[in-house]
Amino acid sequence: MLLFCFIFWFLSKTEVAGFVLFGVVYEMGVFPMILLAVLCTLYFLVRWIMNRFTLSKIYIYGFLLGVITLLIMRFIFSITLDGITLMPRYN
């Protein structure tokens, strides 16, 4: 589920978001994807803590993927071949 969230947010920041079909899916899925990304990240954090912070379990990788997903969701404005554009700062 978290991998699906990562792909969703990554595609929403690229030029694929301009297609009509993806735009419809994006508009219907924004709030569920936010909730799913946060809950999956918290789940993997709790499971990683319960396994005594072992690096050999998949929970650390799920937690890191969740953090990356949340960072893309919040701080990235667009991803193009020219580079990554961060969200503008409004004063």
mmCIF file as gemmi writes it, N, C-alpha and C atoms, coordinates in Angstrom:
data_model
loop_
_atom_site.group_PDB
_atom_site.id
_atom_site.type_symbol
_atom_site.label_atom_id
_atom_site.label_alt_id
_atom_site.label_comp_id
_atom_site.label_asym_id
_atom_site.label_entity_id
_atom_site.label_seq_id
_atom_site.pdbx_PDB_ins_code
_atom_site.Cartn_x
_atom_site.Cartn_y
_atom_site.Cartn_z
_atom_site.occupancy
_atom_site.B_iso_or_equiv
_atom_site.pdbx_formal_charge
_atom_site.auth_seq_id
_atom_site.auth_asym_id
_atom_site.pdbx_PDB_model_num
ATOM 1 N N . MET Axp A 1 ? 0.817 -1.191 0 1 0 ? 1 A 1
ATOM 2 C CA . MET Axp A 1 ? 0 0 0 1 0 ? 1 A 1
ATOM 3 C C . MET Axp A 1 ? 0.868 1.267 0 1 0 ? 1 A 1
ATOM 4 N N . LEU Axp A 2 ? 1.927 1.211 0.761 1 0 ? 2 A 1
ATOM 5 C CA . LEU Axp A 2 ? 2.803 2.374 0.83 1 0 ? 2 A 1
ATOM 6 C C . LEU Axp A 2 ? 3.531 2.598 -0.49 1 0 ? 2 A 1
ATOM 7 N N . LEU Axp A 3 ? 3.895 1.535 -1.151 1 0 ? 3 A 1
ATOM 8 C CA . LEU Axp A 3 ? 4.522 1.66 -2.462 1 0 ? 3 A 1
ATOM 9 C C . LEU Axp A 3 ? 3.544 2.282 -3.46 1 0 ? 3 A 1
ATOM 10 N N . PHE Axp A 4 ? 2.287 1.906 -3.375 1 0 ? 4 A 1
ATOM 11 C CA . PHE Axp A 4 ? 1.253 2.5 -4.22 1 0 ? 4 A 1
ATOM 12 C C . PHE Axp A 4 ? 1.118 3.998 -3.929 1 0 ? 4 A 1
ATOM 13 N N . CYS Axp A 5 ? 1.175 4.378 -2.66 1 0 ? 5 A 1
ATOM 14 C CA . CYS Axp A 5 ? 1.13 5.8 -2.278 1 0 ? 5 A 1
ATOM 15 C C . CYS Axp A 5 ? 2.331 6.549 -2.842 1 0 ? 5 A 1
ATOM 16 N N . PHE Axp A 6 ? 3.509 5.945 -2.736 1 0 ? 6 A 1
ATOM 17 C CA . PHE Axp A 6 ? 4.718 6.581 -3.256 1 0 ? 6 A 1
ATOM 18 C C . PHE Axp A 6 ? 4.594 6.822 -4.757 1 0 ? 6 A 1
ATOM 19 N N . ILE Axp A 7 ? 4.142 5.821 -5.49 1 0 ? 7 A 1
ATOM 20 C CA . ILE Axp A 7 ? 3.979 5.958 -6.941 1 0 ? 7 A 1
ATOM 21 C C . ILE Axp A 7 ? 2.938 7.016 -7.264 1 0 ? 7 A 1
ATOM 22 N N . PHE Axp A 8 ? 1.84 7.036 -6.51 1 0 ? 8 A 1
ATOM 23 C CA . PHE Axp A 8 ? 0.793 8.033 -6.725 1 0 ? 8 A 1
ATOM 24 C C . PHE Axp A 8 ? 1.334 9.443 -6.556 1 0 ? 8 A 1
ATOM 25 N N . TRP Axp A 9 ? 2.039 9.702 -5.459 1 0 ? 9 A 1
ATOM 26 C CA . TRP Axp A 9 ? 2.547 11.054 -5.208 1 0 ? 9 A 1
ATOM 27 C C . TRP Axp A 9 ? 3.674 11.42 -6.159 1 0 ? 9 A 1
ATOM 28 N N . PHE Axp A 10 ? 4.502 10.442 -6.526 1 0 ? 10 A 1
ATOM 29 C CA . PHE Axp A 10 ? 5.565 10.726 -7.478 1 0 ? 10 A 1
ATOM 30 C C . PHE Axp A 10 ? 4.978 11.102 -8.833 1 0 ? 10 A 1
ATOM 31 N N . LEU Axp A 11 ? 3.994 10.344 -9.311 1 0 ? 11 A 1
ATOM 32 C CA . LEU Axp A 11 ? 3.376 10.645 -10.598 1 0 ? 11 A 1
ATOM 33 C C . LEU Axp A 11 ? 2.605 11.962 -10.566 1 0 ? 11 A 1
ATOM 34 N N . SER Axp A 12 ? 2.046 12.298 -9.411 1 0 ? 12 A 1
ATOM 35 C CA . SER Axp A 12 ? 1.302 13.554 -9.334 1 0 ? 12 A 1
ATOM 36 C C . SER Axp A 12 ? 2.212 14.771 -9.438 1 0 ? 12 A 1
ATOM 37 N N . LYS Axp A 13 ? 3.485 14.593 -9.163 1 0 ? 13 A 1
ATOM 38 C CA . LYS Axp A 13 ? 4.432 15.705 -9.245 1 0 ? 13 A 1
ATOM 39 C C . LYS Axp A 13 ? 5.131 15.769 -10.599 1 0 ? 13 A 1
ATOM 40 N N . THR Axp A 14 ? 4.927 14.792 -11.463 1 0 ? 14 A 1
ATOM 41 C CA . THR Axp A 14 ? 5.55 14.789 -12.788 1 0 ? 14 A 1
ATOM 42 C C . THR Axp A 14 ? 4.557 15.309 -13.818 1 0 ? 14 A 1
ATOM 43 N N . GLU Axp A 15 ? 4.961 15.258 -15.065 1 0 ? 15 A 1
ATOM 44 C CA . GLU Axp A 15 ? 4.109 15.773 -16.139 1 0 ? 15 A 1
ATOM 45 C C . GLU Axp A 15 ? 2.964 14.825 -16.48 1 0 ? 15 A 1
ATOM 46 N N . VAL Axp A 16 ? 2.944 13.64 -15.898 1 0 ? 16 A 1
ATOM 47 C CA . VAL Axp A 16 ? 1.846 12.697 -16.109 1 0 ? 16 A 1
ATOM 48 C C . VAL Axp A 16 ? 0.556 13.271 -15.541 1 0 ? 16 A 1
ATOM 49 N N . ALA Axp A 17 ? 0.667 14.161 -14.573 1 0 ? 17 A 1
ATOM 50 C CA . ALA Axp A 17 ? -0.509 14.732 -13.926 1 0 ? 17 A 1
ATOM 51 C C . ALA Axp A 17 ? -1.348 15.563 -14.888 1 0 ? 17 A 1
ATOM 52 N N . GLY Axp A 18 ? -0.82 15.916 -16.033 1 0 ? 18 A 1
ATOM 53 C CA . GLY Axp A 18 ? -1.56 16.703 -17.01 1 0 ? 18 A 1
ATOM 54 C C . GLY Axp A 18 ? -2.58 15.899 -17.788 1 0 ? 18 A 1
ATOM 55 N N . PHE Axp A 19 ? -2.481 14.578 -17.771 1 0 ? 19 A 1
ATOM 56 C CA . PHE Axp A 19 ? -3.452 13.759 -18.487 1 0 ? 19 A 1
ATOM 57 C C . PHE Axp A 19 ? -4.788 13.765 -17.764 1 0 ? 19 A 1
ATOM 58 N N . VAL Axp A 20 ? -5.866 13.733 -18.527 1 0 ? 20 A 1
ATOM 59 C CA . VAL Axp A 20 ? -7.205 13.849 -17.958 1 0 ? 20 A 1
ATOM 60 C C . VAL Axp A 20 ? -7.525 12.68 -17.033 1 0 ? 20 A 1
ATOM 61 N N . LEU Axp A 21 ? -7.212 11.462 -17.453 1 0 ? 21 A 1
ATOM 62 C CA . LEU Axp A 21 ? -7.536 10.292 -16.639 1 0 ? 21 A 1
ATOM 63 C C . LEU Axp A 21 ? -6.811 10.327 -15.306 1 0 ? 21 A 1
ATOM 64 N N . PHE Axp A 22 ? -5.537 10.675 -15.322 1 0 ? 22 A 1
ATOM 65 C CA . PHE Axp A 22 ? -4.803 10.762 -14.064 1 0 ? 22 A 1
ATOM 66 C C . PHE Axp A 22 ? -5.326 11.911 -13.211 1 0 ? 22 A 1
ATOM 67 N N . GLY Axp A 23 ? -5.753 13.004 -13.85 1 0 ? 23 A 1
ATOM 68 C CA . GLY Axp A 23 ? -6.312 14.129 -13.1 1 0 ? 23 A 1
ATOM 69 C C . GLY Axp A 23 ? -7.561 13.742 -12.337 1 0 ? 23 A 1
ATOM 70 N N . VAL Axp A 24 ? -8.404 12.934 -12.951 1 0 ? 24 A 1
ATOM 71 C CA . VAL Axp A 24 ? -9.623 12.472 -12.275 1 0 ? 24 A 1
ATOM 72 C C . VAL Axp A 24 ? -9.266 11.574 -11.092 1 0 ? 24 A 1
ATOM 73 N N . VAL Axp A 25 ? -8.349 10.644 -11.318 1 0 ? 25 A 1
ATOM 74 C CA . VAL Axp A 25 ? -7.921 9.748 -10.241 1 0 ? 25 A 1
ATOM 75 C C . VAL Axp A 25 ? -7.251 10.547 -9.131 1 0 ? 25 A 1
ATOM 76 N N . TYR Axp A 26 ? -6.461 11.541 -9.502 1 0 ? 26 A 1
ATOM 77 C CA . TYR Axp A 26 ? -5.775 12.368 -8.51 1 0 ? 26 A 1
ATOM 78 C C . TYR Axp A 26 ? -6.771 13.138 -7.644 1 0 ? 26 A 1
ATOM 79 N N . GLU Axp A 27 ? -7.76 13.745 -8.278 1 0 ? 27 A 1
ATOM 80 C CA . GLU Axp A 27 ? -8.735 14.538 -7.52 1 0 ? 27 A 1
ATOM 81 C C . GLU Axp A 27 ? -9.545 13.679 -6.553 1 0 ? 27 A 1
ATOM 82 N N . MET Axp A 28 ? -9.85 12.465 -6.948 1 0 ? 28 A 1
ATOM 83 C CA . MET Axp A 28 ? -10.625 11.586 -6.065 1 0 ? 28 A 1
ATOM 84 C C . MET Axp A 28 ? -9.757 10.937 -4.992 1 0 ? 28 A 1
ATOM 85 N N . GLY Axp A 29 ? -8.454 10.838 -5.226 1 0 ? 29 A 1
ATOM 86 C CA . GLY Axp A 29 ? -7.613 10.093 -4.316 1 0 ? 29 A 1
ATOM 87 C C . GLY Axp A 29 ? -6.694 10.877 -3.423 1 0 ? 29 A 1
ATOM 88 N N . VAL Axp A 30 ? -6.756 12.192 -3.454 1 0 ? 30 A 1
ATOM 89 C CA . VAL Axp A 30 ? -5.807 12.992 -2.662 1 0 ? 30 A 1
ATOM 90 C C . VAL Axp A 30 ? -5.97 12.736 -1.167 1 0 ? 30 A 1
ATOM 91 N N . PHE Axp A 31 ? -7.153 12.897 -0.638 1 0 ? 31 A 1
ATOM 92 C CA . PHE Axp A 31 ? -7.345 12.762 0.81 1 0 ? 31 A 1
ATOM 93 C C . PHE Axp A 31 ? -7.152 11.327 1.301 1 0 ? 31 A 1
ATOM 94 N N . PRO Axp A 32 ? -7.661 10.312 0.574 1 0 ? 32 A 1
ATOM 95 C CA . PRO Axp A 32 ? -7.349 8.947 1.023 1 0 ? 32 A 1
ATOM 96 C C . PRO Axp A 32 ? -5.853 8.624 0.966 1 0 ? 32 A 1
ATOM 97 N N . MET Axp A 33 ? -5.144 9.167 -0.016 1 0 ? 33 A 1
ATOM 98 C CA . MET Axp A 33 ? -3.712 8.894 -0.119 1 0 ? 33 A 1
ATOM 99 C C . MET Axp A 33 ? -2.928 9.587 0.991 1 0 ? 33 A 1
ATOM 100 N N . ILE Axp A 34 ? -3.354 10.766 1.394 1 0 ? 34 A 1
ATOM 101 C CA . ILE Axp A 34 ? -2.703 11.433 2.528 1 0 ? 34 A 1
ATOM 102 C C . ILE Axp A 34 ? -2.871 10.592 3.783 1 0 ? 34 A 1
ATOM 103 N N . LEU Axp A 35 ? -4.099 10.155 4.032 1 0 ? 35 A 1
ATOM 104 C CA . LEU Axp A 35 ? -4.379 9.342 5.208 1 0 ? 35 A 1
ATOM 105 C C . LEU Axp A 35 ? -3.62 8.021 5.151 1 0 ? 35 A 1
ATOM 106 N N . LEU Axp A 36 ? -3.612 7.381 4.001 1 0 ? 36 A 1
ATOM 107 C CA . LEU Axp A 36 ? -2.927 6.104 3.846 1 0 ? 36 A 1
ATOM 108 C C . LEU Axp A 36 ? -1.418 6.248 4.031 1 0 ? 36 A 1
ATOM 109 N N . ALA Axp A 37 ? -0.832 7.297 3.5 1 0 ? 37 A 1
ATOM 110 C CA . ALA Axp A 37 ? 0.614 7.503 3.638 1 0 ? 37 A 1
ATOM 111 C C . ALA Axp A 37 ? 1.003 7.737 5.097 1 0 ? 37 A 1
ATOM 112 N N . VAL Axp A 38 ? 0.225 8.532 5.805 1 0 ? 38 A 1
ATOM 113 C CA . VAL Axp A 38 ? 0.533 8.81 7.21 1 0 ? 38 A 1
ATOM 114 C C . VAL Axp A 38 ? 0.353 7.557 8.06 1 0 ? 38 A 1
ATOM 115 N N . LEU Axp A 39 ? -0.754 6.838 7.843 1 0 ? 39 A 1
ATOM 116 C CA . LEU Axp A 39 ? -1.012 5.643 8.646 1 0 ? 39 A 1
ATOM 117 C C . LEU Axp A 39 ? 0.005 4.539 8.375 1 0 ? 39 A 1
ATOM 118 N N . CYS Axp A 40 ? 0.386 4.343 7.127 1 0 ? 40 A 1
ATOM 119 C CA . CYS Axp A 40 ? 1.393 3.322 6.808 1 0 ? 40 A 1
ATOM 120 C C . CYS Axp A 40 ? 2.751 3.68 7.404 1 0 ? 40 A 1
ATOM 121 N N . THR Axp A 41 ? 3.106 4.952 7.359 1 0 ? 41 A 1
ATOM 122 C CA . THR Axp A 41 ? 4.379 5.378 7.935 1 0 ? 41 A 1
ATOM 123 C C . THR Axp A 41 ? 4.386 5.163 9.443 1 0 ? 41 A 1
ATOM 124 N N . LEU Axp A 42 ? 3.296 5.508 10.1 1 0 ? 42 A 1
ATOM 125 C CA . LEU Axp A 42 ? 3.201 5.281 11.548 1 0 ? 42 A 1
ATOM 126 C C . LEU Axp A 42 ? 3.21 3.791 11.881 1 0 ? 42 A 1
ATOM 127 N N . TYR Axp A 43 ? 2.54 2.99 11.071 1 0 ? 43 A 1
ATOM 128 C CA . TYR Axp A 43 ? 2.536 1.54 11.284 1 0 ? 43 A 1
ATOM 129 C C . TYR Axp A 43 ? 3.945 0.98 11.211 1 0 ? 43 A 1
ATOM 130 N N . PHE Axp A 44 ? 4.692 1.35 10.157 1 0 ? 44 A 1
ATOM 131 C CA . PHE Axp A 44 ? 6.05 0.831 10.026 1 0 ? 44 A 1
ATOM 132 C C . PHE Axp A 44 ? 6.961 1.359 11.127 1 0 ? 44 A 1
ATOM 133 N N . LEU Axp A 45 ? 6.74 2.561 11.605 1 0 ? 45 A 1
ATOM 134 C CA . LEU Axp A 45 ? 7.529 3.085 12.719 1 0 ? 45 A 1
ATOM 135 C C . LEU Axp A 45 ? 7.269 2.283 13.986 1 0 ? 45 A 1
ATOM 136 N N . VAL Axp A 46 ? 6.004 2.016 14.277 1 0 ? 46 A 1
ATOM 137 C CA . VAL Axp A 46 ? 5.659 1.248 15.481 1 0 ? 46 A 1
ATOM 138 C C . VAL Axp A 46 ? 6.21 -0.17 15.385 1 0 ? 46 A 1
ATOM 139 N N . ARG Axp A 47 ? 6.085 -0.802 14.227 1 0 ? 47 A 1
ATOM 140 C CA . ARG Axp A 47 ? 6.599 -2.158 14.065 1 0 ? 47 A 1
ATOM 141 C C . ARG Axp A 47 ? 8.132 -2.181 14.175 1 0 ? 47 A 1
ATOM 142 N N . TRP Axp A 48 ? 8.798 -1.147 13.679 1 0 ? 48 A 1
ATOM 143 C CA . TRP Axp A 48 ? 10.25 -1.069 13.778 1 0 ? 48 A 1
ATOM 144 C C . TRP Axp A 48 ? 10.677 -0.894 15.237 1 0 ? 48 A 1
ATOM 145 N N . ILE Axp A 49 ? 9.942 -0.083 15.983 1 0 ? 49 A 1
ATOM 146 C CA . ILE Axp A 49 ? 10.246 0.11 17.401 1 0 ? 49 A 1
ATOM 147 C C . ILE Axp A 49 ? 9.996 -1.183 18.179 1 0 ? 49 A 1
ATOM 148 N N . MET Axp A 50 ? 8.915 -1.889 17.853 1 0 ? 50 A 1
ATOM 149 C CA . MET Axp A 50 ? 8.6 -3.137 18.548 1 0 ? 50 A 1
ATOM 150 C C . MET Axp A 50 ? 9.649 -4.217 18.282 1 0 ? 50 A 1
ATOM 151 N N . ASN Axp A 51 ? 10.354 -4.144 17.165 1 0 ? 51 A 1
ATOM 152 C CA . ASN Axp A 51 ? 11.417 -5.094 16.854 1 0 ? 51 A 1
ATOM 153 C C . ASN Axp A 51 ? 12.779 -4.586 17.301 1 0 ? 51 A 1
ATOM 154 N N . ARG Axp A 52 ? 12.784 -3.666 18.211 1 0 ? 52 A 1
ATOM 155 C CA . ARG Axp A 52 ? 13.998 -3.138 18.847 1 0 ? 52 A 1
ATOM 156 C C . ARG Axp A 52 ? 14.993 -2.537 17.862 1 0 ? 52 A 1
ATOM 157 N N . PHE Axp A 53 ? 14.48 -1.768 16.914 1 0 ? 53 A 1
ATOM 158 C CA . PHE Axp A 53 ? 15.29 -0.993 15.981 1 0 ? 53 A 1
ATOM 159 C C . PHE Axp A 53 ? 16.282 -1.841 15.187 1 0 ? 53 A 1
ATOM 160 N N . THR Axp A 54 ? 15.89 -3.054 14.821 1 0 ? 54 A 1
ATOM 161 C CA . THR Axp A 54 ? 16.787 -3.881 14.027 1 0 ? 54 A 1
ATOM 162 C C . THR Axp A 54 ? 16.774 -3.411 12.578 1 0 ? 54 A 1
ATOM 163 N N . LEU Axp A 55 ? 17.941 -3.348 11.976 1 0 ? 55 A 1
ATOM 164 C CA . LEU Axp A 55 ? 18.063 -2.894 10.596 1 0 ? 55 A 1
ATOM 165 C C . LEU Axp A 55 ? 17.837 -4.013 9.593 1 0 ? 55 A 1
ATOM 166 N N . SER Axp A 56 ? 17.736 -5.246 10.069 1 0 ? 56 A 1
ATOM 167 C CA . SER Axp A 56 ? 17.575 -6.364 9.157 1 0 ? 56 A 1
ATOM 168 C C . SER Axp A 56 ? 16.108 -6.636 8.806 1 0 ? 56 A 1
ATOM 169 N N . LYS Axp A 57 ? 15.183 -5.989 9.449 1 0 ? 57 A 1
ATOM 170 C CA . LYS Axp A 57 ? 13.761 -6.196 9.175 1 0 ? 57 A 1
ATOM 171 C C . LYS Axp A 57 ? 13.283 -5.229 8.101 1 0 ? 57 A 1
ATOM 172 N N . ILE Axp A 58 ? 12.181 -5.578 7.479 1 0 ? 58 A 1
ATOM 173 C CA . ILE Axp A 58 ? 11.63 -4.762 6.39 1 0 ? 58 A 1
ATOM 174 C C . ILE Axp A 58 ? 10.954 -3.492 6.935 1 0 ? 58 A 1
ATOM 175 N N . TYR Axp A 59 ? 10.704 -3.443 8.227 1 0 ? 59 A 1
ATOM 176 C CA . TYR Axp A 59 ? 9.989 -2.31 8.802 1 0 ? 59 A 1
ATOM 177 C C . TYR Axp A 59 ? 10.766 -1 8.675 1 0 ? 59 A 1
ATOM 178 N N . ILE Axp A 60 ? 12.075 -1.034 8.789 1 0 ? 60 A 1
ATOM 179 C CA . ILE Axp A 60 ? 12.862 0.188 8.636 1 0 ? 60 A 1
ATOM 180 C C . ILE Axp A 60 ? 12.771 0.707 7.212 1 0 ? 60 A 1
ATOM 181 N N . TYR Axp A 61 ? 12.759 -0.207 6.241 1 0 ? 61 A 1
ATOM 182 C CA . TYR Axp A 61 ? 12.673 0.223 4.853 1 0 ? 61 A 1
ATOM 183 C C . TYR Axp A 61 ? 11.278 0.761 4.527 1 0 ? 61 A 1
ATOM 184 N N . GLY Axp A 62 ? 10.262 0.164 5.111 1 0 ? 62 A 1
ATOM 185 C CA . GLY Axp A 62 ? 8.908 0.694 4.956 1 0 ? 62 A 1
ATOM 186 C C . GLY Axp A 62 ? 8.774 2.066 5.581 1 0 ? 62 A 1
ATOM 187 N N . PHE Axp A 63 ? 9.376 2.249 6.753 1 0 ? 63 A 1
ATOM 188 C CA . PHE Axp A 63 ? 9.338 3.554 7.419 1 0 ? 63 A 1
ATOM 189 C C . PHE Axp A 63 ? 10.069 4.608 6.593 1 0 ? 63 A 1
ATOM 190 N N . LEU Axp A 64 ? 11.237 4.266 6.056 1 0 ? 64 A 1
ATOM 191 C CA . LEU Axp A 64 ? 11.98 5.225 5.241 1 0 ? 64 A 1
ATOM 192 C C . LEU Axp A 64 ? 11.236 5.57 3.955 1 0 ? 64 A 1
ATOM 193 N N . LEU Axp A 65 ? 10.6 4.58 3.328 1 0 ? 65 A 1
ATOM 194 C CA . LEU Axp A 65 ? 9.797 4.85 2.144 1 0 ? 65 A 1
ATOM 195 C C . LEU Axp A 65 ? 8.614 5.749 2.495 1 0 ? 65 A 1
ATOM 196 N N . GLY Axp A 66 ? 8.034 5.551 3.671 1 0 ? 66 A 1
ATOM 197 C CA . GLY Axp A 66 ? 6.946 6.411 4.118 1 0 ? 66 A 1
ATOM 198 C C . GLY Axp A 66 ? 7.4 7.843 4.343 1 0 ? 66 A 1
ATOM 199 N N . VAL Axp A 67 ? 8.567 8.016 4.924 1 0 ? 67 A 1
ATOM 200 C CA . VAL Axp A 67 ? 9.107 9.362 5.144 1 0 ? 67 A 1
ATOM 201 C C . VAL Axp A 67 ? 9.386 10.041 3.813 1 0 ? 67 A 1
ATOM 202 N N . ILE Axp A 68 ? 9.964 9.31 2.874 1 0 ? 68 A 1
ATOM 203 C CA . ILE Axp A 68 ? 10.225 9.883 1.546 1 0 ? 68 A 1
ATOM 204 C C . ILE Axp A 68 ? 8.923 10.261 0.864 1 0 ? 68 A 1
ATOM 205 N N . THR Axp A 69 ? 7.908 9.413 1.004 1 0 ? 69 A 1
ATOM 206 C CA . THR Axp A 69 ? 6.596 9.715 0.416 1 0 ? 69 A 1
ATOM 207 C C . THR Axp A 69 ? 6.015 10.982 1.018 1 0 ? 69 A 1
ATOM 208 N N . LEU Axp A 70 ? 6.087 11.113 2.324 1 0 ? 70 A 1
ATOM 209 C CA . LEU Axp A 70 ? 5.558 12.315 2.974 1 0 ? 70 A 1
ATOM 210 C C . LEU Axp A 70 ? 6.346 13.561 2.582 1 0 ? 70 A 1
ATOM 211 N N . LEU Axp A 71 ? 7.658 13.434 2.417 1 0 ? 71 A 1
ATOM 212 C CA . LEU Axp A 71 ? 8.463 14.578 1.985 1 0 ? 71 A 1
ATOM 213 C C . LEU Axp A 71 ? 8.125 14.991 0.557 1 0 ? 71 A 1
ATOM 214 N N . ILE Axp A 72 ? 7.941 14.022 -0.327 1 0 ? 72 A 1
ATOM 215 C CA . ILE Axp A 72 ? 7.534 14.348 -1.693 1 0 ? 72 A 1
ATOM 216 C C . ILE Axp A 72 ? 6.168 15.014 -1.687 1 0 ? 72 A 1
ATOM 217 N N . MET Axp A 73 ? 5.267 14.47 -0.9 1 0 ? 73 A 1
ATOM 218 C CA . MET Axp A 73 ? 3.903 14.994 -0.846 1 0 ? 73 A 1
ATOM 219 C C . MET Axp A 73 ? 3.893 16.445 -0.355 1 0 ? 73 A 1
ATOM 220 N N . ARG Axp A 74 ? 4.731 16.764 0.59 1 0 ? 74 A 1
ATOM 221 C CA . ARG Axp A 74 ? 4.662 18.077 1.222 1 0 ? 74 A 1
ATOM 222 C C . ARG Axp A 74 ? 5.582 19.131 0.6 1 0 ? 74 A 1
ATOM 223 N N . PHE Axp A 75 ? 6.805 18.756 0.231 1 0 ? 75 A 1
ATOM 224 C CA . PHE Axp A 75 ? 7.799 19.762 -0.128 1 0 ? 75 A 1
ATOM 225 C C . PHE Axp A 75 ? 8.143 19.86 -1.605 1 0 ? 75 A 1
ATOM 226 N N . ILE Axp A 76 ? 7.749 18.904 -2.42 1 0 ? 76 A 1
ATOM 227 C CA . ILE Axp A 76 ? 8.092 18.918 -3.838 1 0 ? 76 A 1
ATOM 228 C C . ILE Axp A 76 ? 6.936 19.504 -4.629 1 0 ? 76 A 1
ATOM 229 N N . PHE Axp A 77 ? 7.228 20.483 -5.471 1 0 ? 77 A 1
ATOM 230 C CA . PHE Axp A 77 ? 6.206 21.093 -6.31 1 0 ? 77 A 1
ATOM 231 C C . PHE Axp A 77 ? 6.09 20.369 -7.638 1 0 ? 77 A 1
ATOM 232 N N . SER Axp A 78 ? 7.231 20.079 -8.264 1 0 ? 78 A 1
ATOM 233 C CA . SER Axp A 78 ? 7.201 19.337 -9.526 1 0 ? 78 A 1
ATOM 234 C C . SER Axp A 78 ? 8.533 18.627 -9.739 1 0 ? 78 A 1
ATOM 235 N N . ILE Axp A 79 ? 8.451 17.548 -10.512 1 0 ? 79 A 1
ATOM 236 C CA . ILE Axp A 79 ? 9.635 16.779 -10.885 1 0 ? 79 A 1
ATOM 237 C C . ILE Axp A 79 ? 9.653 16.698 -12.406 1 0 ? 79 A 1
ATOM 238 N N . THR Axp A 80 ? 10.696 17.263 -13.01 1 0 ? 80 A 1
ATOM 239 C CA . THR Axp A 80 ? 10.839 17.22 -14.466 1 0 ? 80 A 1
ATOM 240 C C . THR Axp A 80 ? 12.239 16.714 -14.801 1 0 ? 80 A 1
ATOM 241 N N . LEU Axp A 81 ? 12.516 16.625 -16.085 1 0 ? 81 A 1
ATOM 242 C CA . LEU Axp A 81 ? 13.854 16.218 -16.499 1 0 ? 81 A 1
ATOM 243 C C . LEU Axp A 81 ? 14.896 17.288 -16.183 1 0 ? 81 A 1
ATOM 244 N N . ASP Axp A 82 ? 14.437 18.528 -15.991 1 0 ? 82 A 1
ATOM 245 C CA . ASP Axp A 82 ? 15.358 19.616 -15.649 1 0 ? 82 A 1
ATOM 246 C C . ASP Axp A 82 ? 15.727 19.611 -14.177 1 0 ? 82 A 1
ATOM 247 N N . GLY Axp A 83 ? 14.948 18.942 -13.359 1 0 ? 83 A 1
ATOM 248 C CA . GLY Axp A 83 ? 15.247 18.888 -11.938 1 0 ? 83 A 1
ATOM 249 C C . GLY Axp A 83 ? 13.996 18.897 -11.089 1 0 ? 83 A 1
ATOM 250 N N . ILE Axp A 84 ? 14.212 19.063 -9.818 1 0 ? 84 A 1
ATOM 251 C CA . ILE Axp A 84 ? 13.128 19.069 -8.841 1 0 ? 84 A 1
ATOM 252 C C . ILE Axp A 84 ? 12.885 20.504 -8.398 1 0 ? 84 A 1
ATOM 253 N N . THR Axp A 85 ? 11.613 20.905 -8.42 1 0 ? 85 A 1
ATOM 254 C CA . THR Axp A 85 ? 11.224 22.239 -7.971 1 0 ? 85 A 1
ATOM 255 C C . THR Axp A 85 ? 10.534 22.114 -6.619 1 0 ? 85 A 1
ATOM 256 N N . LEU Axp A 86 ? 11.046 22.844 -5.635 1 0 ? 86 A 1
ATOM 257 C CA . LEU Axp A 86 ? 10.442 22.828 -4.308 1 0 ? 86 A 1
ATOM 258 C C . LEU Axp A 86 ? 9.238 23.755 -4.253 1 0 ? 86 A 1
ATOM 259 N N . MET Axp A 87 ? 8.41 23.561 -3.257 1 0 ? 87 A 1
ATOM 260 C CA . MET Axp A 87 ? 7.251 24.412 -3.073 1 0 ? 87 A 1
ATOM 261 C C . MET Axp A 87 ? 7.707 25.848 -2.826 1 0 ? 87 A 1
ATOM 262 N N . PRO Axp A 88 ? 6.979 26.812 -3.393 1 0 ? 88 A 1
ATOM 263 C CA . PRO Axp A 88 ? 7.375 28.211 -3.158 1 0 ? 88 A 1
ATOM 264 C C . PRO Axp A 88 ? 7.089 28.628 -1.728 1 0 ? 88 A 1
ATOM 265 N N . ARG Axp A 89 ? 7.891 29.56 -1.249 1 0 ? 89 A 1
ATOM 266 C CA . ARG Axp A 89 ? 7.698 30.099 0.111 1 0 ? 89 A 1
ATOM 267 C C . ARG Axp A 89 ? 6.896 31.379 0.014 1 0 ? 89 A 1
ATOM 268 N N . TYR Axp A 90 ? 5.784 31.414 0.686 1 0 ? 90 A 1
ATOM 269 C CA . TYR Axp A 90 ? 4.947 32.601 0.721 1 0 ? 90 A 1
ATOM 270 C C . TYR Axp A 90 ? 5.145 33.286 2.05 1 0 ? 90 A 1
ATOM 271 N N . ASN Axp A 91 ? 5.436 34.569 2.024 1 0 ? 91 A 1
ATOM 272 C CA . ASN Axp A 91 ? 5.666 35.323 3.263 1 0 ? 91 A 1
ATOM 273 C C . ASN Axp A 91 ? 4.448 36.065 3.68 1 0 ? 91 A 1
